[in-house]
Amino acid sequence: MNTPLMLASFVVAVLVIGLPLVFHLTRFLGARSDNIRKNEPYESGIRQTIGDPFDAFGVKYFLVGIVFLLFDVEVLYLFPWALELRRLGMFGLVEMLAFLGLLVAGLVYALRAGILRWI
């Protein structure tokens, strides 16, 4: 049997047999401390929740989160561009200005749609 095949077999065996075995062993051998204080709901420093815990959140929270993630991830593209600006030259500058134009257009759309308005 050749070495890569033996290595692949070992990795598969560890993933299929070893990992579930370790998870089950920790379940039986690990310390448990279930009590009333540990199992009560606790969120953001508030001891007791007010109302039904299964009430729906406002969609605005999710929209703000999605807009934040979109702009946050897109801004990450600015760092490699800034490092390679001299090598990219005028073409890179025009491309990044087009990219920033799309970002600004998305921000203007979000502002006009009222996504970022809280009241």
RAJO-V609918 format. One line per field, one symbol per residue. burial: # if it has 24 or more other C-alpha atoms within 12 Angstrom, else .. Layout:
burial->???
This chain:
burial->................................................................................#..............#......#...........#....
